[in-house]
Amino acid sequence: IFSVCQGARETFENYYRKQRRKQARLVLQPPSNMHETLDGYRKYFNQIVGFFVVEDHILHTTQGLVNRAYIDELWEMALSKTIAALRTHSSYCSDPSLVLDLKNLIVLFADTLQGYGFPVNQLFDMLLEIQDQYSETLLKKWSGVFRNILDSDNYSPIPVTNEEVYKKIVGQFPFQDAELEKQSFPKKFPFSEFVPKVYNQIKEFIYACLKFSEDLHLSSTEVDDMIRKSTNLLLTRTLSNCLQNVIKRKNVGLTELVQIIINTTHLEKSCKFLEEFITNITNVLPETVHTTKLYGTTTFKDARHAAEEEIYTNLNQKIDQFLQLADYDWMAMEPGSKASDYLVDLIGFLRSTFAVFTHLPGDVGVHSTMSGKVAQTACMSACKHLSTSLMQLLLEAEVRQLTLGALQQFNLDVEECERKMQSHPL
């Protein structure tokens, strides 16, 4: 009788384990639309936890029906399939809020099963992979945020009418200027609204990065490194692309380009405050060995240089438009009594344009000569282009004959250019 009972027991144990393996495979099969909602992930995790809680209970309340080796084998298989499913489904998610909620669910799932003695290190390793994806979804989200800020900006210095407004702006963006503080109201900040808005959105991005690192059992240095790397991507890739797109827009004017130069100068200066902001969050000093540095300042340098080049290009294009109005009579017997109208208009345009450059900052450290540098380079570029274009007018294939009167009129125009540039040095 004993041998019969023993045989029946072994048969039942084998049957039970075989059936539970089949049930495990069903439990571990995720629904096809699991990635669409958090509830889909929650149901998936609940049924896996339920399955292994039952197995753990049976392990501790029965004799021999299951053993630790069987449980470990089953969990290893479950862990492999769960991680594969999460990798696949999480890759479809483009909403950073959903990715963050999923991370919190996975942490809860891992901590629960760890409490029952199941090893979950692989789940936390996988969460670091998901962190990269979370960072990408954040970058896409902030790309839209930056575009909206830049598109809605008026590219004019922020006016302030009273102390309350002044303190509000200074509270949003780290700016100090003793001369501006002394001025009476109303007065203006040198930058436009997109500067404090962009600065605060960079801080919001840093907070969003920090949220993912919570409960991942990471060291302060690891959290600091993760935040800095993501912030560098935000600056050098996302914000940089948005700024370059604004600069290259067809309808952007010289005044806007000058304001972009001013804005990016102030944002570049603010990077040291972002460094301090991250340090205060993570308590990891910047001089710590292996600490990633914020090299996003290159973003603002590149944007400023691109804006300057665009200014020079736009100026030359405007000069070309005026030159198209030139209508020299190359067979004229006598010169006119004054410079050509098109040239007078062109010089008037250049004078009013160069006046815009007086708004460039003159107190920005290494950029203390910014005003002179950009204005002088623009002037030199414009004068060189104008002189080359005027010479080209004389050398055009259509011009086969020239009278002395025509040359005298042309010379009168060239002398007008020289006189105006000498009387209004930059």
Secondary structure, DSSP 8 states (H G I E B T S, - for coil): -HHHHHHHHHHHHHHHHHHHHHHHHHHT---TTGGG-HHHHHHHHHHHHHHHHHHHHHHHHSSSSS-HHHHHHHHHHHHHHHHHHHHHHHTT---HHHHHHHHHHHHHHHHHHHHTT---HHHHHHHHHHHHHHHHHHHHHHHHHHHHHHHH---S--EE-SHHHHHHHHHHS----HHHHHS-SSEE-SS-THHHHHHHHHHHHHHHHHHHHTTS---HHHHHHHHHHHHHHIIIIIIHHHHHHHHT-TT--HHHHHHHHHHHHHHHHHHHHHHHHHHHHH---TTSTT-----THHHHHHHHHHHHHHHHHHHHHHHHHHHTT----TT-SS--SS--HHHHHHHHHHHHHHHHGGGS-S-SGGGTTHHHHHHHHHHHHHHHHHHHHHHHHHH-TT-----HHHHHHHHHHHHHHHHHHHHS--
